[in-house]
Amino acid sequence: MKNSKKKIIFVTGTRADYGKLKTIILKVQNNKKFTTNVFVTGMHNLKIYGSTWGELKKDGVKNIFRFDNQKNSKKMDIILSETIKGFSKYATKINPDLIVVHGDRIEPLACAIVGSLNNYRVAHIEGGEISGTVDELLRHSISKLSHLHFVCNQIAKKRLIQMGEKKENIYIIGSPNLDILLKKKLPNLSELRKRYSIKFRKFSLLVLHPVSTEIGSIKYYADTVVKSLILSKLNYVVILPNNDLGSDIIMKSFKKIKKNKKFRFLPSMKFEFYLSLLSNCDFIIGNSSSGIMEAPYLGVPTINLGSRQENRAKISSVNNLDFNQKKILKYIYNLRTNKKVYKIKNLYGIGNSSKKFLTILKNSKIWKIDSQKNFVDIKL
């Protein structure tokens, strides 16, 4: 590696992907061989979701650049184009050696497009996963636009190889959020309840996101969940949905129970507090990836609804259901009456992802990867 510092741009658009990127950003930021810049966009800059860009400042993240990509439209294709324009201008100014994106949303897709069309290397974190809906299409598209891959496990690596990616450019580091989860220094229940005004001592967690490819059914999905949870007579902390197409429909369903004292609504949460909430809840219901990737590490049962995560890993603590009121209530009743203890499943790594990521960045060979990609055929 040359003496000059390598310039890296990290991209974050949501509270969720920042939870994955946080430890990596801080680890690289504190290393003298690199200069880090953070492009903050998407939900982070929306007041309705708590203006979560402020969390980055509180965490000590440096060189933050905010770009509002949703001023003119809520349509995902328009947001994509706005992000491309904004990031292209920013990347030209920074002239990065590497762009780091995460996951399966339109913001990382936009930035990966900019990288690939402007001869910047792109690194993708948590590619090779399968889930469902349009998220999976976006995730695989981002992987094909990327030169480096940091995946959760051998299964994800194998999928990327199937997609024609070079195996020598795929590194298994686990899911980076486990760096926080496995430290076991999460806020305790009393801190959590005080910070977010949660009066319940026992509660479950609802996280329901829109499935944009099923826009015509979202109202039915949201209404079914709301009616089921009311009938369960339990307490719920509700995290508002992401801002994908259809989120306004879910919000309208939620408005019907805004004054119901059995529900506590939160626009977003600091990631450490979210993990504390998850670890202290009786179960998580909805269609969030945290029900599949984080909850099993905590032994928390998951009621996974619909198609959004249906192709994720099959885990004993995760029960996949349709949006059917009778089935939902039956399973909630089973969870209440049969207090099963689930064995922790470590499918997504054992922590130290940020340390592994930094070690790989220090390897001079990755800076020699050709920005011109070639498809690698599998020998049959």
Secondary structure, 3 states (H helix, E strand, C coil): CCCCCEEEEEEECCHHHHHHHHHHHHHHHCCCCEEEEEEECHHHHCHHHCCCHHHHHHCCCCCEEECCCCCCCCCHHHHHHHHHHHHHHHHHHHCCCEEEEECCCHHHHHHHHHHHHCCCEEEEECCCCCCCHHHHHHHHHHHHCCCEEEECCHHHHHHHHHCCCCHHHEEECCCCCHHHHCCCCCCCHHHHHHHCCCCCCCCEEEECCCCHHHHHHHHHHHHHHHHHHHHHCCCEEEECCCCCCCHHHHHHHHHCCCCCCCEEEECCCCHHHHHHHHHHCCCEEECCCHHHHCHHHHCCCEEEECCCCCCCCCCCCEEEECCCHHHHHHHHHHHHHCCCCCCCCCCCCCCCHHHHHHHHHCCHHHHHCCCCCCCCCCCC
